[in-house]
Amino acid sequence: MTVLFVEYPKCSTCKKAKAWLDEHGVEYIDRDIVLDNPTDDELATWIARSGLPVRRFFNSSGMKYRELGLKARLDVGMTDRECYELLATDGMLVKRPLLVGDDFAIPGFREAAWTEALL
């Protein structure tokens, strides 16, 4: 199985996750989240596949998240569609790395979750 690995190459967590994939012999397609930001439709599909709330796909520790005051905006209630469209405007808003398979999508590098999905 080949998975999609969406990363920001300068991110230390993404580097760690990529090394984990390589160490475990996982085949993946590498995608730079800044050069090739996911579309709103891709995000909608992946978020549905993950079974997680859309909030989990925001990079809540990023500067852009804070600059845009997104916590407050999410707290007062944005629709899922509004979230997908906003996330699609800038890859730096998206939680990364993002691991996407045929029947799963996992935001962030959680080794246990990746192991369960891939090994």
MOPAC internal coordinates of N, CA, C and O (Angstrom, degrees):
PM7 1SCF
backbone

  N    0.0000 0     0.00 0     0.00 0    0    0    0
  C    1.4508 1     0.00 0     0.00 0    1    0    0
  C    1.5241 1   108.53 1     0.00 0    2    1    0
  O    1.2310 1   121.08 1   -46.67 1    3    2    1
  N    1.3111 1   115.54 1   133.33 1    3    2    1
  C    1.4592 1   121.66 1   174.56 1    5    3    2
  C    1.5212 1   107.76 1  -104.25 1    6    5    3
  O    1.2310 1   120.83 1   -46.49 1    7    6    5
  N    1.3273 1   116.02 1   133.51 1    7    6    5
  C    1.4581 1   121.41 1  -179.92 1    9    7    6
  C    1.5257 1   109.04 1  -112.02 1   10    9    7
  O    1.2310 1   121.36 1   -14.49 1   11   10    9
  N    1.3068 1   115.00 1   165.51 1   11   10    9
  C    1.4533 1   121.60 1   174.57 1   13   11   10
  C    1.5201 1   107.87 1   -98.46 1   14   13   11
  O    1.2310 1   120.95 1   -52.62 1   15   14   13
  N    1.3281 1   115.78 1   127.38 1   15   14   13
  C    1.4623 1   122.44 1   178.97 1   17   15   14
  C    1.5216 1   106.96 1  -113.97 1   18   17   15
  O    1.2310 1   121.06 1   -72.34 1   19   18   17
  N    1.3302 1   115.58 1   107.66 1   19   18   17
  C    1.4598 1   121.24 1  -178.57 1   21   19   18
  C    1.5225 1   107.24 1  -100.53 1   22   21   19
  O    1.2310 1   121.18 1   -58.48 1   23   22   21
  N    1.3389 1   115.35 1   121.52 1   23   22   21
  C    1.4614 1   119.62 1  -172.31 1   25   23   22
  C    1.5179 1   112.34 1  -141.05 1   26   25   23
  O    1.2310 1   121.69 1   -15.62 1   27   26   25
  N    1.3226 1   114.36 1   164.38 1   27   26   25
  C    1.4580 1   122.71 1   166.40 1   29   27   26
  C    1.5248 1   103.98 1  -109.74 1   30   29   27
  O    1.2310 1   119.63 1   -70.95 1   31   30   29
  N    1.3340 1   118.31 1   109.05 1   31   30   29
  C    1.4654 1   121.53 1  -170.56 1   33   31   30
  C    1.5344 1   116.07 1   -55.25 1   34   33   31
  O    1.2310 1   119.54 1   155.67 1   35   34   33
  N    1.3206 1   118.48 1   -24.33 1   35   34   33
  C    1.4706 1   120.50 1  -179.65 1   37   35   34
  C    1.5293 1   112.81 1   -85.07 1   38   37   35
  O    1.2310 1   120.27 1   172.09 1   39   38   37
  N    1.3210 1   117.08 1    -7.91 1   39   38   37
  C    1.4672 1   123.03 1  -176.89 1   41   39   38
  C    1.5316 1   110.18 1   -76.92 1   42   41   39
  O    1.2310 1   120.35 1   -52.87 1   43   42   41
  N    1.3243 1   116.94 1   127.13 1   43   42   41
  C    1.4671 1   120.85 1  -178.90 1   45   43   42
  C    1.5297 1   111.80 1   -65.33 1   46   45   43
  O    1.2310 1   119.81 1   143.32 1   47   46   45
  N    1.3132 1   117.97 1   -36.68 1   47   46   45
  C    1.4617 1   120.47 1   178.00 1   49   47   46
  C    1.5298 1   110.52 1   -66.70 1   50   49   47
  O    1.2310 1   120.65 1   141.80 1   51   50   49
  N    1.3264 1   116.37 1   -38.20 1   51   50   49
  C    1.4692 1   119.89 1   177.36 1   53   51   50
  C    1.5257 1   110.31 1   -64.27 1   54   53   51
  O    1.2310 1   120.15 1   140.01 1   55   54   53
  N    1.3220 1   117.32 1   -39.99 1   55   54   53
  C    1.4679 1   121.00 1   178.23 1   57   55   54
  C    1.5311 1   110.25 1   -62.82 1   58   57   55
  O    1.2310 1   120.81 1   138.13 1   59   58   57
  N    1.3204 1   116.06 1   -41.87 1   59   58   57
  C    1.4628 1   121.21 1   178.83 1   61   59   58
  C    1.5368 1   110.46 1   -64.06 1   62   61   59
  O    1.2310 1   120.76 1   136.83 1   63   62   61
  N    1.3210 1   116.15 1   -43.17 1   63   62   61
  C    1.4602 1   121.17 1  -179.97 1   65   63   62
  C    1.5279 1   111.00 1   -65.48 1   66   65   63
  O    1.2310 1   120.60 1   139.20 1   67   66   65
  N    1.3154 1   116.47 1   -40.80 1   67   66   65
  C    1.4687 1   120.45 1   179.28 1   69   67   66
  C    1.5288 1   109.98 1   -64.35 1   70   69   67
  O    1.2310 1   120.42 1   138.91 1   71   70   69
  N    1.3291 1   116.81 1   -41.09 1   71   70   69
  C    1.4674 1   120.67 1   177.25 1   73   71   70
  C    1.5301 1   109.83 1   -61.95 1   74   73   71
  O    1.2310 1   120.23 1   140.59 1   75   74   73
  N    1.3343 1   117.16 1   -39.41 1   75   74   73
  C    1.4657 1   121.45 1   178.34 1   77   75   74
  C    1.5280 1   110.36 1   -61.65 1   78   77   75
  O    1.2310 1   120.49 1   134.59 1   79   78   77
  N    1.3338 1   116.67 1   -45.41 1   79   78   77
  C    1.4671 1   120.63 1   178.03 1   81   79   78
  C    1.5222 1   110.50 1   -59.06 1   82   81   79
  O    1.2310 1   120.79 1   134.24 1   83   82   81
  N    1.3333 1   116.10 1   -45.76 1   83   82   81
  C    1.4642 1   120.76 1  -179.83 1   85   83   82
  C    1.5279 1   111.49 1   -63.37 1   86   85   83
  O    1.2310 1   120.54 1   136.18 1   87   86   85
  N    1.3265 1   116.57 1   -43.82 1   87   86   85
  C    1.4713 1   121.43 1  -179.79 1   89   87   86
  C    1.5244 1   112.05 1   -61.92 1   90   89   87
  O    1.2310 1   120.67 1   148.91 1   91   90   89
  N    1.3258 1   116.33 1   -31.09 1   91   90   89
  C    1.4592 1   120.72 1  -177.66 1   93   91   90
  C    1.5258 1   112.38 1   -97.81 1   94   93   91
  O    1.2310 1   120.36 1  -172.21 1   95   94   93
  N    1.3237 1   116.92 1     7.79 1   95   94   93
  C    1.4640 1   120.84 1   175.93 1   97   95   94
  C    1.5157 1   114.62 1    65.12 1   98   97   95
  O    1.2310 1   120.26 1  -150.93 1   99   98   97
  N    1.3224 1   117.10 1    29.07 1   99   98   97
  C    1.4643 1   121.05 1  -179.71 1  101   99   98
  C    1.5342 1   108.87 1   -82.89 1  102  101   99
  O    1.2310 1   121.01 1   -51.92 1  103  102  101
  N    1.3114 1   115.67 1   128.08 1  103  102  101
  C    1.4705 1   120.14 1   175.65 1  105  103  102
  C    1.5222 1   108.66 1   -80.30 1  106  105  103
  O    1.2310 1   121.22 1   -46.21 1  107  106  105
  N    1.3335 1   115.28 1   133.79 1  107  106  105
  C    1.4586 1   118.53 1  -178.68 1  109  107  106
  C    1.5249 1   111.49 1  -147.98 1  110  109  107
  O    1.2310 1   122.29 1   -24.50 1  111  110  109
  N    1.3121 1   113.23 1   155.50 1  111  110  109
  C    1.4488 1   122.06 1   171.08 1  113  111  110
  C    1.5195 1   105.33 1   -99.92 1  114  113  111
  O    1.2310 1   120.70 1   -55.48 1  115  114  113
  N    1.3152 1   116.27 1   124.52 1  115  114  113
  C    1.4639 1   122.35 1  -176.73 1  117  115  114
  C    1.5274 1   109.47 1   -92.71 1  118  117  115
  O    1.2310 1   120.88 1   -49.63 1  119  118  117
  N    1.3222 1   115.93 1   130.37 1  119  118  117
  C    1.4658 1   120.70 1  -178.95 1  121  119  118
  C    1.5265 1   109.66 1  -133.51 1  122  121  119
  O    1.2310 1   121.01 1   -56.19 1  123  122  121
  N    1.3091 1   115.68 1   123.81 1  123  122  121
  C    1.4702 1   122.55 1   177.93 1  125  123  122
  C    1.5241 1   107.98 1   -78.38 1  126  125  123
  O    1.2310 1   120.68 1   -60.14 1  127  126  125
  N    1.3195 1   116.30 1   119.86 1  127  126  125
  C    1.4622 1   121.56 1  -173.63 1  129  127  126
  C    1.5271 1   113.35 1   -69.51 1  130  129  127
  O    1.2310 1   120.47 1   159.60 1  131  130  129
  N    1.3246 1   116.70 1   -20.40 1  131  130  129
  C    1.4656 1   119.39 1   178.16 1  133  131  130
  C    1.5308 1   110.45 1   -86.47 1  134  133  131
  O    1.2310 1   120.50 1   136.65 1  135  134  133
  N    1.3217 1   116.65 1   -43.35 1  135  134  133
  C    1.4652 1   120.30 1  -179.25 1  137  135  134
  C    1.5226 1   112.59 1   -75.03 1  138  137  135
  O    1.2310 1   120.43 1   152.28 1  139  138  137
  N    1.3231 1   116.77 1   -27.72 1  139  138  137
  C    1.4635 1   121.97 1  -177.33 1  141  139  138
  C    1.5219 1   108.98 1  -139.65 1  142  141  139
  O    1.2310 1   121.35 1  -110.41 1  143  142  141
  N    1.3297 1   115.03 1    69.59 1  143  142  141
  C    1.4583 1   120.93 1  -177.76 1  145  143  142
  C    1.5234 1   110.99 1   -63.66 1  146  145  143
  O    1.2310 1   120.23 1   -40.84 1  147  146  145
  N    1.3276 1   117.17 1   139.16 1  147  146  145
  C    1.4678 1   119.41 1   176.94 1  149  147  146
  C    1.5287 1   111.51 1   -59.44 1  150  149  147
  O    1.2310 1   121.16 1   -33.53 1  151  150  149
  N    1.3152 1   115.38 1   146.47 1  151  150  149
  C    1.4601 1   120.56 1   175.89 1  153  151  150
  C    1.5229 1   109.86 1   -79.77 1  154  153  151
  O    1.2310 1   120.74 1   -13.38 1  155  154  153
  N    1.3167 1   116.19 1   166.62 1  155  154  153
  C    1.4622 1   119.23 1   178.22 1  157  155  154
  C    1.5342 1   111.11 1   -62.90 1  158  157  155
  O    1.2310 1   120.14 1   143.97 1  159  158  157
  N    1.3238 1   117.33 1   -36.03 1  159  158  157
  C    1.4713 1   119.49 1   178.78 1  161  159  158
  C    1.5312 1   111.59 1   -69.31 1  162  161  159
  O    1.2310 1   120.27 1   140.18 1  163  162  161
  N    1.3411 1   117.09 1   -39.82 1  163  162  161
  C    1.4634 1   119.58 1   175.91 1  165  163  162
  C    1.5274 1   110.04 1   -61.00 1  166  165  163
  O    1.2310 1   120.95 1   134.16 1  167  166  165
  N    1.3217 1   115.79 1   -45.84 1  167  166  165
  C    1.4628 1   120.01 1  -179.53 1  169  167  166
  C    1.5251 1   111.12 1   -61.39 1  170  169  167
  O    1.2310 1   120.38 1   137.08 1  171  170  169
  N    1.3202 1   116.88 1   -42.92 1  171  170  169
  C    1.4700 1   120.35 1   178.71 1  173  171  170
  C    1.5275 1   110.58 1   -59.53 1  174  173  171
  O    1.2310 1   120.52 1   136.69 1  175  174  173
  N    1.3180 1   116.60 1   -43.31 1  175  174  173
  C    1.4683 1   121.18 1   179.10 1  177  175  174
  C    1.5200 1   110.58 1   -64.35 1  178  177  175
  O    1.2310 1   120.49 1   131.91 1  179  178  177
  N    1.3181 1   116.67 1   -48.09 1  179  178  177
  C    1.4630 1   120.64 1  -176.97 1  181  179  178
  C    1.5210 1   111.89 1   -65.58 1  182  181  179
  O    1.2310 1   120.47 1   139.04 1  183  182  181
  N    1.3197 1   116.71 1   -40.96 1  183  182  181
  C    1.4667 1   120.10 1  -179.44 1  185  183  182
  C    1.5265 1   109.60 1   -65.66 1  186  185  183
  O    1.2310 1   120.28 1   138.29 1  187  186  185
  N    1.3261 1   117.07 1   -41.71 1  187  186  185
  C    1.4688 1   119.97 1   176.52 1  189  187  186
  C    1.5307 1   109.99 1   -61.69 1  190  189  187
  O    1.2310 1   120.65 1   138.40 1  191  190  189
  N    1.3147 1   116.36 1   -41.60 1  191  190  189
  C    1.4719 1   121.75 1  -179.28 1  193  191  190
  C    1.5260 1   111.39 1   -64.79 1  194  193  191
  O    1.2310 1   120.70 1   149.48 1  195  194  193
  N    1.3191 1   116.27 1   -30.52 1  195  194  193
  C    1.4676 1   120.51 1  -177.33 1  197  195  194
  C    1.5239 1   112.58 1   -74.47 1  198  197  195
  O    1.2310 1   120.54 1   150.92 1  199  198  197
  N    1.3296 1   116.57 1   -29.08 1  199  198  197
  C    1.4577 1   120.46 1  -174.85 1  201  199  198
  C    1.5193 1   113.08 1    75.93 1  202  201  199
  O    1.2310 1   120.47 1  -170.98 1  203  202  201
  N    1.3204 1   116.71 1     9.02 1  203  202  201
  C    1.4691 1   122.06 1  -178.31 1  205  203  202
  C    1.5254 1   110.25 1  -101.53 1  206  205  203
  O    1.2310 1   120.44 1   -21.64 1  207  206  205
  N    1.3297 1   116.75 1   158.36 1  207  206  205
  C    1.4627 1   118.82 1   174.02 1  209  207  206
  C    1.5363 1   110.43 1   -67.62 1  210  209  207
  O    1.2310 1   120.79 1   -29.34 1  211  210  209
  N    1.3092 1   116.09 1   150.66 1  211  210  209
  C    1.4667 1   121.59 1  -177.28 1  213  211  210
  C    1.5345 1   112.12 1   -56.86 1  214  213  211
  O    1.2310 1   120.35 1   148.76 1  215  214  213
  N    1.3165 1   116.94 1   -31.24 1  215  214  213
  C    1.4758 1   121.18 1   179.45 1  217  215  214
  C    1.5206 1   112.70 1   -54.65 1  218  217  215
  O    1.2310 1   120.54 1   146.91 1  219  218  217
  N    1.3184 1   116.57 1   -33.09 1  219  218  217
  C    1.4657 1   121.17 1  -177.26 1  221  219  218
  C    1.5208 1   112.33 1   -67.67 1  222  221  219
  O    1.2310 1   120.23 1   166.96 1  223  222  221
  N    1.3185 1   117.17 1   -13.04 1  223  222  221
  C    1.4619 1   120.95 1  -179.58 1  225  223  222
  C    1.5287 1   113.01 1   -94.75 1  226  225  223
  O    1.2310 1   120.41 1  -179.34 1  227  226  225
  N    1.3222 1   116.83 1     0.66 1  227  226  225
  C    1.4642 1   120.49 1   175.35 1  229  227  226
  C    1.5253 1   109.38 1   -88.26 1  230  229  227
  O    1.2310 1   120.73 1   -41.49 1  231  230  229
  N    1.3142 1   116.21 1   138.51 1  231  230  229
  C    1.4618 1   122.71 1   174.72 1  233  231  230
  C    1.5304 1   107.50 1   -80.01 1  234  233  231
  O    1.2310 1   120.88 1   -98.73 1  235  234  233
  N    1.3131 1   115.92 1    81.27 1  235  234  233
  C    1.4664 1   121.49 1  -172.23 1  237  235  234
  C    1.5259 1   113.30 1   -70.02 1  238  237  235
  O    1.2310 1   119.60 1   169.50 1  239  238  237
  N    1.3080 1   118.37 1   -10.50 1  239  238  237
  C    1.4605 1   120.17 1   177.04 1  241  239  238
  C    1.5303 1   112.11 1   -98.42 1  242  241  239
  O    1.2310 1   120.27 1  -178.54 1  243  242  241
  N    1.3156 1   117.10 1     1.46 1  243  242  241
  C    1.4615 1   121.06 1  -177.81 1  245  243  242
  C    1.5206 1   113.46 1   -83.00 1  246  245  243
  O    1.2310 1   121.51 1   -25.73 1  247  246  245
  N    1.3167 1   114.71 1   154.27 1  247  246  245
  C    1.4677 1   121.22 1   178.76 1  249  247  246
  C    1.5244 1   111.37 1   -61.34 1  250  249  247
  O    1.2310 1   120.52 1   137.23 1  251  250  249
  N    1.3186 1   116.61 1   -42.77 1  251  250  249
  C    1.4604 1   121.49 1  -177.29 1  253  251  250
  C    1.5398 1   110.65 1   -60.88 1  254  253  251
  O    1.2310 1   120.79 1   140.48 1  255  254  253
  N    1.3283 1   116.10 1   -39.52 1  255  254  253
  C    1.4666 1   122.09 1   178.56 1  257  255  254
  C    1.5357 1   109.70 1   -59.26 1  258  257  255
  O    1.2310 1   121.18 1   134.16 1  259  258  257
  N    1.3265 1   115.34 1   -45.84 1  259  258  257
  C    1.4685 1   119.87 1   179.84 1  261  259  258
  C    1.5238 1   111.60 1   -69.78 1  262  261  259
  O    1.2310 1   120.57 1   136.69 1  263  262  261
  N    1.3363 1   116.52 1   -43.31 1  263  262  261
  C    1.4638 1   120.64 1  -179.39 1  265  263  262
  C    1.5231 1   111.81 1   -57.68 1  266  265  263
  O    1.2310 1   120.40 1   141.41 1  267  266  265
  N    1.3040 1   116.85 1   -38.59 1  267  266  265
  C    1.4669 1   121.63 1  -177.78 1  269  267  266
  C    1.5314 1   113.04 1   -86.27 1  270  269  267
  O    1.2310 1   120.64 1   178.68 1  271  270  269
  N    1.3391 1   116.38 1    -1.32 1  271  270  269
  C    1.4618 1   119.92 1   180.00 1  273  271  270
  C    1.5265 1   112.48 1    58.84 1  274  273  271
  O    1.2310 1   120.88 1  -137.80 1  275  274  273
  N    1.3278 1   115.93 1    42.20 1  275  274  273
  C    1.4593 1   119.32 1  -172.55 1  277  275  274
  C    1.5192 1   114.59 1   -71.26 1  278  277  275
  O    1.2310 1   119.71 1   151.12 1  279  278  277
  N    1.3163 1   118.15 1   -28.88 1  279  278  277
  C    1.4663 1   118.38 1   178.31 1  281  279  278
  C    1.5317 1   109.87 1   -58.43 1  282  281  279
  O    1.2310 1   120.84 1   132.30 1  283  282  281
  N    1.3207 1   116.00 1   -47.70 1  283  282  281
  C    1.4660 1   120.22 1  -179.78 1  285  283  282
  C    1.5278 1   110.85 1   -64.24 1  286  285  283
  O    1.2310 1   120.37 1   139.48 1  287  286  285
  N    1.3152 1   116.89 1   -40.52 1  287  286  285
  C    1.4715 1   120.50 1   179.77 1  289  287  286
  C    1.5260 1   111.08 1   -64.69 1  290  289  287
  O    1.2310 1   120.72 1   139.16 1  291  290  289
  N    1.3267 1   116.23 1   -40.84 1  291  290  289
  C    1.4649 1   119.73 1   177.91 1  293  291  290
  C    1.5210 1   111.09 1   -68.73 1  294  293  291
  O    1.2310 1   120.91 1   142.19 1  295  294  293
  N    1.3371 1   115.87 1   -37.81 1  295  294  293
  C    1.4636 1   120.13 1  -178.95 1  297  295  294
  C    1.5303 1   112.30 1   -62.95 1  298  297  295
  O    1.2310 1   120.22 1   143.85 1  299  298  297
  N    1.3337 1   117.19 1   -36.15 1  299  298  297
  C    1.4668 1   119.09 1  -179.23 1  301  299  298
  C    1.5267 1   112.09 1   -81.91 1  302  301  299
  O    1.2310 1   121.21 1   168.32 1  303  302  301
  N    1.3246 1   115.30 1   -11.68 1  303  302  301
  C    1.4646 1   118.68 1   172.76 1  305  303  302
  C    1.5130 1   115.09 1   107.47 1  306  305  303
  O    1.2310 1   121.11 1   -82.06 1  307  306  305
  N    1.3003 1   115.48 1    97.94 1  307  306  305
  C    1.4633 1   121.66 1   169.86 1  309  307  306
  C    1.5312 1   105.63 1  -105.35 1  310  309  307
  O    1.2310 1   120.54 1   -33.59 1  311  310  309
  N    1.3023 1   116.57 1   146.41 1  311  310  309
  C    1.4581 1   119.13 1   175.97 1  313  311  310
  C    1.5288 1   108.68 1   -71.79 1  314  313  311
  O    1.2310 1   120.85 1   -19.46 1  315  314  313
  N    1.3190 1   115.97 1   160.54 1  315  314  313
  C    1.4596 1   119.03 1   176.71 1  317  315  314
  C    1.5221 1   110.07 1   -58.94 1  318  317  315
  O    1.2310 1   119.99 1   137.75 1  319  318  317
  N    1.3283 1   117.62 1   -42.25 1  319  318  317
  C    1.4690 1   121.46 1  -179.31 1  321  319  318
  C    1.5327 1   110.09 1   -60.65 1  322  321  319
  O    1.2310 1   119.82 1   137.49 1  323  322  321
  N    1.3244 1   117.96 1   -42.51 1  323  322  321
  C    1.4723 1   121.02 1   177.28 1  325  323  322
  C    1.5221 1   110.47 1   -61.39 1  326  325  323
  O    1.2310 1   120.44 1   141.23 1  327  326  325
  N    1.3196 1   116.76 1   -38.77 1  327  326  325
  C    1.4722 1   120.92 1   178.27 1  329  327  326
  C    1.5224 1   110.98 1   -65.20 1  330  329  327
  O    1.2310 1   120.22 1   133.71 1  331  330  329
  N    1.3431 1   117.18 1   -46.29 1  331  330  329
  C    1.4692 1   120.21 1   179.37 1  333  331  330
  C    1.5208 1   110.33 1   -58.40 1  334  333  331
  O    1.2310 1   121.07 1   135.38 1  335  334  333
  N    1.3331 1   115.56 1   -44.62 1  335  334  333
  C    1.4647 1   120.03 1  -177.90 1  337  335  334
  C    1.5221 1   111.23 1   -65.99 1  338  337  335
  O    1.2310 1   120.14 1   140.78 1  339  338  337
  N    1.3107 1   117.34 1   -39.22 1  339  338  337
  C    1.4639 1   120.68 1   178.46 1  341  339  338
  C    1.5224 1   110.86 1   -67.76 1  342  341  339
  O    1.2310 1   120.07 1   133.84 1  343  342  341
  N    1.3109 1   117.46 1   -46.16 1  343  342  341
  C    1.4666 1   120.77 1   178.79 1  345  343  342
  C    1.5294 1   111.47 1   -59.05 1  346  345  343
  O    1.2310 1   120.41 1   146.08 1  347  346  345
  N    1.3145 1   116.82 1   -33.92 1  347  346  345
  C    1.4642 1   121.38 1  -178.08 1  349  347  346
  C    1.5243 1   112.79 1   -73.13 1  350  349  347
  O    1.2310 1   120.00 1   169.45 1  351  350  349
  N    1.3237 1   117.61 1   -10.55 1  351  350  349
  C    1.4715 1   119.73 1  -179.26 1  353  351  350
  C    1.5174 1   113.15 1   -80.20 1  354  353  351
  O    1.2310 1   120.01 1   156.89 1  355  354  353
  N    1.3356 1   117.58 1   -23.11 1  355  354  353
  C    1.4643 1   120.07 1  -174.85 1  357  355  354
  C    1.5223 1   109.85 1  -158.23 1  358  357  355
  O    1.2310 1   120.71 1   -60.87 1  359  358  357
  N    1.3303 1   116.24 1   119.13 1  359  358  357
  C    1.4615 1   120.96 1  -179.51 1  361  359  358
  C    1.5143 1   113.74 1   -59.17 1  362  361  359
  O    1.2310 1   120.20 1   154.99 1  363  362  361
  N    1.3265 1   117.22 1   -25.01 1  363  362  361
  C    1.4599 1   119.86 1  -179.44 1  365  363  362
  C    1.5261 1   112.12 1   -70.76 1  366  365  363
  O    1.2310 1   119.87 1   168.56 1  367  366  365
  N    1.3173 1   117.86 1   -11.44 1  367  366  365
  C    1.4706 1   121.12 1   176.37 1  369  367  366
  C    1.5255 1   112.42 1   -83.74 1  370  369  367
  O    1.2310 1   120.89 1   163.57 1  371  370  369
  N    1.3202 1   115.90 1   -16.43 1  371  370  369
  C    1.4641 1   121.21 1  -173.68 1  373  371  370
  C    1.5267 1   111.02 1   -90.05 1  374  373  371
  O    1.2310 1   120.59 1   -46.34 1  375  374  373
  N    1.3246 1   116.48 1   133.66 1  375  374  373
  C    1.4682 1   122.85 1   175.69 1  377  375  374
  C    1.5180 1   108.63 1   -60.62 1  378  377  375
  O    1.2310 1   121.05 1   -46.48 1  379  378  377
  N    1.3019 1   115.59 1   133.52 1  379  378  377
  C    1.4512 1   119.98 1  -178.24 1  381  379  378
  C    1.5104 1   110.26 1  -141.07 1  382  381  379
  O    1.2310 1   120.88 1   -19.44 1  383  382  381
  N    1.3209 1   115.93 1   160.56 1  383  382  381
  C    1.4420 1   126.75 1    -4.51 1  385  383  382
  C    1.5235 1   110.81 1   -67.53 1  386  385  383
  O    1.2310 1   121.88 1   -15.30 1  387  386  385
  N    1.2950 1   114.00 1   164.70 1  387  386  385
  C    1.4523 1   120.87 1   178.71 1  389  387  386
  C    1.5202 1   107.16 1  -124.66 1  390  389  387
  O    1.2310 1   121.01 1   -57.04 1  391  390  389
  N    1.3121 1   115.68 1   122.96 1  391  390  389
  C    1.4565 1   121.82 1  -178.99 1  393  391  390
  C    1.5213 1   108.21 1  -108.47 1  394  393  391
  O    1.2310 1   120.87 1   -57.26 1  395  394  393
  N    1.3325 1   115.94 1   122.74 1  395  394  393
  C    1.4675 1   120.62 1  -175.32 1  397  395  394
  C    1.5202 1   110.07 1  -125.43 1  398  397  395
  O    1.2310 1   121.40 1   -54.60 1  399  398  397
  N    1.3242 1   114.93 1   125.40 1  399  398  397
  C    1.4572 1   122.30 1   174.97 1  401  399  398
  C    1.5151 1   109.96 1  -119.76 1  402  401  399
  O    1.2310 1   120.63 1     3.94 1  403  402  401
  N    1.3156 1   116.40 1  -176.06 1  403  402  401
  C    1.4659 1   120.68 1  -178.45 1  405  403  402
  C    1.5223 1   113.05 1   -61.72 1  406  405  403
  O    1.2310 1   120.52 1   147.67 1  407  406  405
  N    1.3313 1   116.61 1   -32.33 1  407  406  405
  C    1.4649 1   119.30 1  -176.21 1  409  407  406
  C    1.5271 1   113.03 1  -130.90 1  410  409  407
  O    1.2310 1   120.20 1  -159.03 1  411  410  409
  N    1.3271 1   117.22 1    20.97 1  411  410  409
  C    1.4620 1   120.29 1   177.79 1  413  411  410
  C    1.5329 1   110.51 1  -154.84 1  414  413  411
  O    1.2310 1   121.57 1   -20.19 1  415  414  413
  N    1.3126 1   114.60 1   159.81 1  415  414  413
  C    1.4622 1   122.59 1   170.92 1  417  415  414
  C    1.5238 1   105.85 1  -148.61 1  418  417  415
  O    1.2310 1   120.90 1   -51.83 1  419  418  417
  N    1.3293 1   115.88 1   128.17 1  419  418  417
  C    1.4607 1   120.49 1  -175.98 1  421  419  418
  C    1.5323 1   108.69 1  -126.50 1  422  421  419
  O    1.2310 1   120.42 1   -66.06 1  423  422  421
  N    1.3462 1   116.81 1   113.94 1  423  422  421
  C    1.4588 1   119.67 1   176.05 1  425  423  422
  C    1.5268 1   109.99 1   -83.59 1  426  425  423
  O    1.2310 1   120.78 1   -44.32 1  427  426  425
  N    1.3330 1   116.11 1   135.68 1  427  426  425
  C    1.4570 1   120.12 1   179.75 1  429  427  426
  C    1.5188 1   110.80 1    82.76 1  430  429  427
  O    1.2310 1   121.12 1   -17.59 1  431  430  429
  N    1.3254 1   115.47 1   162.41 1  431  430  429
  C    1.4641 1   120.27 1  -179.93 1  433  431  430
  C    1.5122 1   109.57 1  -100.30 1  434  433  431
  O    1.2310 1   121.72 1   -76.66 1  435  434  433
  N    1.3308 1   114.31 1   103.34 1  435  434  433
  C    1.4600 1   121.71 1   173.34 1  437  435  434
  C    1.5173 1   105.68 1  -119.59 1  438  437  435
  O    1.2310 1   121.08 1   -76.42 1  439  438  437
  N    1.3179 1   115.54 1   103.58 1  439  438  437
  C    1.4590 1   121.10 1  -171.93 1  441  439  438
  C    1.5238 1   112.77 1   -52.24 1  442  441  439
  O    1.2310 1   119.77 1   138.20 1  443  442  441
  N    1.3206 1   118.04 1   -41.80 1  443  442  441
  C    1.4688 1   120.62 1  -179.04 1  445  443  442
  C    1.5278 1   110.87 1   -61.95 1  446  445  443
  O    1.2310 1   120.35 1   136.78 1  447  446  445
  N    1.3155 1   116.93 1   -43.22 1  447  446  445
  C    1.4642 1   120.82 1  -179.85 1  449  447  446
  C    1.5257 1   110.74 1   -67.19 1  450  449  447
  O    1.2310 1   120.65 1   140.17 1  451  450  449
  N    1.3229 1   116.37 1   -39.83 1  451  450  449
  C    1.4652 1   119.99 1   179.20 1  453  451  450
  C    1.5264 1   110.30 1   -66.78 1  454  453  451
  O    1.2310 1   120.84 1   139.33 1  455  454  453
  N    1.3294 1   115.99 1   -40.67 1  455  454  453
  C    1.4644 1   120.23 1   178.88 1  457  455  454
  C    1.5187 1   109.86 1   -61.52 1  458  457  455
  O    1.2310 1   120.55 1   133.47 1  459  458  457
  N    1.3178 1   116.55 1   -46.53 1  459  458  457
  C    1.4641 1   121.08 1  -179.33 1  461  459  458
  C    1.5372 1   111.64 1   -61.29 1  462  461  459
  O    1.2310 1   120.60 1   140.92 1  463  462  461
  N    1.3184 1   116.47 1   -39.08 1  463  462  461
  C    1.4590 1   120.57 1  -178.04 1  465  463  462
  C    1.5274 1   113.11 1   -75.75 1  466  465  463
  O    1.2310 1   120.50 1   148.57 1  467  466  465
  N    1.3260 1   116.64 1   -31.43 1  467  466  465
  C    1.4722 1   119.69 1  -169.46 1  469  467  466
  C    1.5089 1   116.49 1  -111.91 1  470  469  467
  O    1.2310 1   119.96 1   153.07 1  471  470  469
  N    1.3260 1   117.69 1   -26.93 1  471  470  469
  C    1.4697 1   118.42 1  -171.35 1  473  471  470
  C    1.5184 1   112.67 1  -111.93 1  474  473  471
  O    1.2310 1   120.10 1   180.00 1  475  474  473

